[in-house]
Amino acid sequence: MLFDILILTNGPGEVSTWVRPVVRALREQWESARISVVVSPCLHAMGTEAEVLRSYPQVDRVQAAEHFLPFLLLGKTAQNWDWSPKGIVLFLGGDQFFALVLAKRLGYKTLIYAETEARWYRWVDGFAVINTAVVEKIPPSYRSKLTIVGDLMVDLAANTHPTPLDNADSPATIALLMGSKPGKLRQGVPLMLAVADYIYSHRLSIRFIVPVAPTVEIETLRQFADAELNPIININGWGKAQLLQPDVANPYFQTEQGLKIELIPPSAAQEVLAQSHLAITTVGANTAELAALNTPMIVLLPTQQLDTMRSWDGLPGILANLPGVGSLLAKGINWVVLQQKNRLYAWPNIWAKTEIVPELLGKLEAESVGKMALDWLAHPEKLQEISDRLQGVCGQPGAAQKIAHLVGVMLE
């Protein structure tokens, strides 16, 4: 019998790191199910989420964020989708309340993937949660609704691993994860170009790659690497680069020092990233994905331009993006955040409640970041120690398969 699985999601991180492994697992277990994905509005969206979702072969129907409100209020999609009598709403990002409303409207069960908090537990049918910490936050009488499945990020880990570095002269691969949102890219692109140039000037046998996020256009990266279009480059003396061969399969940045930095398309990014010896990354979902791959990382939180960082979740993100006063509010919000001395930002550190990977917060310079990376590359045992600690905190894969199994149990 045909049944519907309606997935709710929102931002670029959720689309690539949560939805992707889950739809694969769902299709493996439920060939006859119809999988529909609806995108809800998100402050951090790139506008290409629906396009990326349509590229997933397991997904049958996709509705973009601009059509979400009529669907939520009236239950009507832009293309007048029909719905089977039997189905489930699966929450993979956004506001959990939306999943509850739509499930009640369609007469479906509700399954919510809860990363940090299970909300509306009195009315939601079931939760798939990361760990016991989520379970312990709700009253004991409702805990039977929660099933621990693990972290979906771990399911992204490939079976391939980089060749170990034997010494300081061994060829190494460094991944530069510059972000997927304009607020991060504005600083992340030029800062990482400068860091790469510094490392390259001291060690030539390194391959630099940029795994392009599914929701980021290469043209967007080019603009943030252009000093005429991104004034932060000249203000901070950071790196700039030319985008070469943008219309072929192997585009790359070339810096002023002649360094070639490969741009890896989303279709191949996961495999190449899994083979990287080290990553330099912005804060965000990138850190969870790298942790799942057990890839040592240096996490950058530059504060040279406080008004450019507007990627916070919830009310702070809304205030920081208000027209006119957003820049001033962003400066104030970020200043307050910076006063929280013991706060952890990278996901593996948050999970472990201690700093496994370094978080470099402040007015960062390419030289200091580059020296740390060079030291790690010169001492492979440091890389291995961090990789082992990441594996310990992330656990084992299988969350997507467990969620797919829960879908079947709840439909029965």
C-alpha positions in Angstrom: 0.0 0.0 0.0 1.3 3.5 -0.9 2.0 5.8 2.1 3.4 9.2 2.3 6.5 10.4 4.2 6.5 14.2 4.5 9.9 15.6 5.6 10.1 19.1 7.0 13.5 20.8 6.8 14.9 24.3 6.4 18.5 25.4 6.1 21.5 24.3 4.0 23.1 22.3 6.8 20.0 20.3 7.5 19.4 19.6 3.8 22.9 18.2 3.3 23.7 16.6 6.6 20.3 15.3 7.9 18.0 14.9 4.9 20.5 13.3 2.6 21.3 10.2 4.7 17.7 9.8 5.9 16.1 9.7 2.5 18.7 7.1 1.4 17.8 4.9 4.3 14.1 5.5 3.8 14.2 4.5 0.2 16.3 1.4 1.0 13.6 0.2 3.5 10.5 1.5 1.8 10.5 1.3 -2.0 6.8 2.0 -2.3 6.7 5.0 -0.1 6.3 8.5 -1.6 8.8 10.9 -0.1 8.0 14.6 -0.2 10.1 17.3 1.3 8.8 20.8 2.3 11.3 23.5 3.1 10.3 26.1 5.8 11.7 29.6 5.9 15.2 30.0 7.4 17.2 33.1 8.1 20.4 31.3 7.1 19.0 29.8 3.8 20.9 30.3 0.6 17.7 30.0 -1.6 19.0 26.9 -3.3 17.7 24.3 -0.8 14.8 23.1 -3.0 17.1 22.7 -6.0 19.5 20.6 -4.0 16.7 18.5 -2.6 15.4 17.8 -6.2 18.8 16.4 -7.0 18.3 13.6 -4.5 17.0 10.6 -6.5 15.1 9.2 -3.5 12.9 12.3 -3.2 9.6 12.4 -5.2 8.3 15.9 -4.5 9.8 19.1 -3.2 8.3 22.4 -2.2 10.4 25.5 -1.7 10.3 27.8 1.3 8.4 30.6 -0.4 5.3 28.4 -0.5 5.4 27.2 3.1 3.1 29.6 4.8 -0.1 28.8 2.7 0.7 25.1 3.3 1.0 25.6 7.1 -2.1 27.7 7.4 -4.4 26.1 4.8 -2.9 22.7 4.1 -2.5 23.4 0.4 0.7 23.1 -1.5 1.6 25.2 -4.5 1.1 22.2 -6.8 -2.0 20.8 -5.1 -0.3 17.7 -3.9 -2.5 14.8 -3.1 -2.0 12.8 0.1 -2.5 9.1 1.0 -4.7 8.3 3.9 -1.7 6.8 5.7 1.5 8.7 6.3 4.0 10.3 8.7 5.5 13.8 9.1 9.2 13.5 9.8 10.9 16.6 11.2 14.5 17.2 10.0 15.0 20.9 10.7 13.1 24.1 11.4 10.5 24.6 14.1 9.2 21.4 15.7 5.8 23.1 16.1 5.3 23.1 12.3 5.6 19.4 12.2 3.0 19.0 14.9 0.5 21.3 13.1 0.9 19.7 9.7 0.7 16.2 11.1 -2.6 17.0 12.8 -3.9 18.6 9.6 -3.1 15.6 7.5 -4.0 13.0 10.1 -0.5 11.6 10.1 1.8 10.5 12.9 4.7 12.8 13.9 8.3 11.8 14.3 10.8 14.5 15.2 14.6 14.2 15.1 15.7 16.1 18.1 19.3 17.1 18.3 19.3 19.0 21.6 15.7 19.4 22.8 12.4 17.4 22.4 9.6 19.9 22.4 5.8 19.5 22.4 6.3 16.0 23.8 2.7 15.9 25.1 1.3 15.9 21.6 4.1 14.6 19.3 3.9 10.8 18.7 7.6 10.0 18.7 11.1 11.4 18.8 14.4 10.1 17.4 17.1 11.7 19.6 20.9 11.8 19.6 21.7 10.8 23.2 20.5 10.4 26.7 21.0 14.1 27.4 17.9 14.9 25.3 15.9 12.2 27.1 16.8 13.5 30.6 15.3 17.0 29.8 11.7 15.8 29.7 9.4 14.3 32.4 9.8 10.5 33.0 6.1 9.9 32.0 6.8 10.9 28.4 10.2 9.4 27.9 8.8 6.2 26.3 8.2 8.4 23.2 11.9 8.9 22.8 14.3 6.5 21.0 18.0 7.1 21.0 19.3 6.7 17.4 22.6 8.6 17.5 23.9 11.4 15.4 23.0 11.7 11.7 26.3 13.5 11.1 28.1 10.2 11.8 26.2 8.6 9.0 28.0 10.9 6.6 31.4 9.4 7.4 32.8 7.5 4.5 34.8 4.3 4.7 37.8 5.9 3.1 40.5 7.5 5.2 43.6 9.6 4.4 47.0 7.9 4.1 48.8 8.5 7.4 51.5 11.2 7.4 54.8 9.6 8.1 56.9 12.8 8.5 56.9 16.5 7.8 57.7 16.0 4.1 54.8 13.6 3.4 52.1 15.0 1.0 49.1 16.3 2.9 45.6 17.4 2.1 44.1 20.4 3.9 40.4 21.1 3.5 39.2 24.7 3.8 35.5 24.9 4.9 34.6 28.5 4.4 30.9 28.3 5.4 27.6 28.2 3.6 26.1 31.5 4.7 27.0 35.0 3.5 27.9 36.2 7.0 30.5 33.5 7.4 31.7 33.5 3.8 32.4 37.3 3.9 35.2 36.7 6.4 35.9 33.0 5.9 36.9 33.1 2.3 39.6 35.8 2.5 40.9 34.7 5.9 41.3 31.1 4.7 43.0 32.2 1.5 45.5 34.1 3.6 46.1 31.1 5.8 46.6 28.8 2.9 49.1 31.2 1.4 51.0 31.3 4.6 51.1 27.5 4.9 52.1 27.1 1.3 55.0 29.5 1.7 56.5 27.2 4.4 55.5 23.8 3.0 54.9 23.3 -0.7 53.8 19.6 -0.7 50.2 20.3 0.3 47.0 19.9 -1.6 44.4 22.5 -0.7 40.7 21.8 -1.4 37.5 23.7 -0.8 34.5 21.3 -0.6 31.7 23.5 -2.0 28.5 23.3 0.1 25.5 22.1 -1.9 23.7 25.5 -1.4 26.6 27.7 -2.4 27.3 28.8 -5.9 30.9 29.0 -7.1 30.2 32.5 -8.3 29.4 33.5 -4.7 32.8 32.2 -3.6 34.4 34.2 -6.4 32.8 37.4 -5.2 33.9 37.0 -1.6 37.5 36.4 -2.9 37.5 39.6 -4.9 38.8 42.7 -3.1 36.7 45.0 -5.1 33.5 43.2 -4.1 34.5 42.3 -0.5 36.1 45.3 1.2 37.0 43.2 4.3 40.0 41.9 2.3 41.7 45.3 2.1 40.6 46.3 5.6 42.2 43.3 7.2 45.0 42.5 4.7 43.6 39.1 4.0 44.0 36.9 1.0 42.3 37.3 -2.4 42.2 35.0 -5.4 41.1 34.6 -9.0 38.6 31.9 -10.0 40.0 30.0 -12.9 38.1 27.6 -15.2 34.7 28.3 -13.7 32.9 26.7 -16.6 34.6 23.3 -16.5 34.6 20.4 -14.2 37.7 21.4 -12.3 37.5 25.1 -11.2 40.1 26.4 -8.8 41.2 29.5 -7.0 44.7 30.9 -7.7 46.1 33.2 -5.0 48.6 35.9 -5.5 51.4 33.5 -4.5 50.4 31.2 -7.3 48.8 28.6 -4.9 46.2 26.5 -6.6 43.2 25.6 -4.4 40.8 23.1 -5.9 37.0 23.6 -5.7 35.4 20.3 -5.1 31.7 20.0 -6.3 29.1 18.7 -3.8 28.8 15.4 -5.6 32.4 14.5 -4.8 33.0 16.7 -1.7 32.3 14.0 0.8 34.7 11.4 -0.5 37.5 14.0 -0.9 36.8 15.5 2.5 37.1 12.1 4.1 40.6 11.8 2.8 41.8 15.1 4.2 44.5 15.1 6.9 43.4 18.4 8.4 40.6 20.9 8.0 40.4 24.6 8.7 36.8 25.5 9.2 34.2 28.1 10.3 31.9 27.3 13.2 28.6 25.5 12.4 27.4 22.2 11.0 30.8 21.8 9.3 32.4 21.0 12.6 29.9 18.1 13.2 30.5 16.7 9.7 34.2 16.8 10.2 33.9 15.2 13.6 31.9 12.4 12.1 34.7 11.9 9.6 37.2 11.9 12.5 39.0 14.7 10.7 41.2 17.0 12.9 40.2 20.6 12.6 41.1 24.1 13.5 37.9 26.2 14.1 38.0 29.9 13.3 35.8 32.5 14.8 37.2 35.8 13.5 35.9 39.0 15.2 37.5 41.7 13.0 34.1 42.7 11.7 31.5 42.1 14.4 28.6 43.4 12.3 29.2 40.7 9.6 28.4 37.8 11.9 24.6 37.5 11.7 24.2 33.7 11.6 22.9 33.1 15.1 19.8 31.0 15.6 16.6 32.2 17.2 15.8 35.7 18.3 19.5 36.9 18.1 19.6 36.0 14.4 16.3 37.7 13.7 17.4 40.9 15.4 20.8 40.9 13.7 19.2 40.7 10.3 16.7 43.5 10.8 16.8 46.2 8.1 18.6 49.4 9.0 19.5 48.6 12.7 20.7 45.0 12.0 24.4 46.0 11.8 24.3 47.8 15.1 22.4 45.0 16.8 24.8 42.4 15.3 27.7 44.2 16.9 26.0 44.3 20.3 24.9 40.6 20.1 28.4 39.4 19.1 30.0 41.5 21.8 27.8 39.9 24.4 28.6 36.5 23.0 32.3 37.1 23.2 32.1 37.9 26.9 31.1 34.3 27.6 34.6 33.0 28.3 33.8 29.3 28.8 31.4 28.9 25.9 32.1 26.2 23.4 31.2 26.6 19.7 32.4 23.6 17.8 30.0 20.6 17.9 32.5 18.0 19.0 33.6 20.2 21.8 30.0 20.8 22.8 29.3 17.1 22.8 32.4 16.3 24.8 31.9 19.4 27.1 35.6 20.1 26.7 37.8 21.4 23.9 38.9 18.5 21.7 39.7 20.7 18.7 41.0 24.3 19.1 38.5 27.2 18.7 40.4 30.3 17.7 38.2 33.3 18.7 39.2 36.9 18.2 41.0 39.1 15.7 42.7 36.3 13.9 45.8 36.5 11.7 46.8 34.1 9.0 50.2 33.6 10.5 49.0 32.3 13.9 46.5 29.9 12.3 49.1 28.8 9.7 51.7 28.1 12.4 49.3 25.8 14.3 48.5 23.9 11.1 52.2 23.5 10.2 53.0 22.2 13.7 50.3 19.6 13.4 51.5 18.5 10.0 55.1 18.2 11.4 53.8 16.1 14.3 51.4 13.5 12.8 50.9 12.0 16.3 49.0 15.1 17.3 46.6 14.6 14.3 46.1 11.0 15.3 45.3 11.8 18.9 42.6 14.3 17.9 41.2 11.9 15.3 40.9 9.2 18.0 39.2 11.6 20.4 36.7 12.6 17.7 35.9 9.0 17.1 35.2 8.5 20.7 32.8 11.4 21.1 30.9 10.8 17.8 30.0 7.1 18.3 29.0 4.7 15.6 26.9 5.3 12.4 23.4 4.0 11.9 21.1 6.9 12.9 19.5 7.2 9.5 18.7 3.5 9.4 17.2 3.6 12.9 15.0 6.6 11.9 13.8 4.7 8.8 13.0 1.7 11.1 11.1 4.0 13.5 9.0 5.3 10.6 7.9 1.7 9.8 7.1 1.0 13.5 5.0 4.1 13.9 3.1 3.5 10.7 2.2 0.0 11.8 
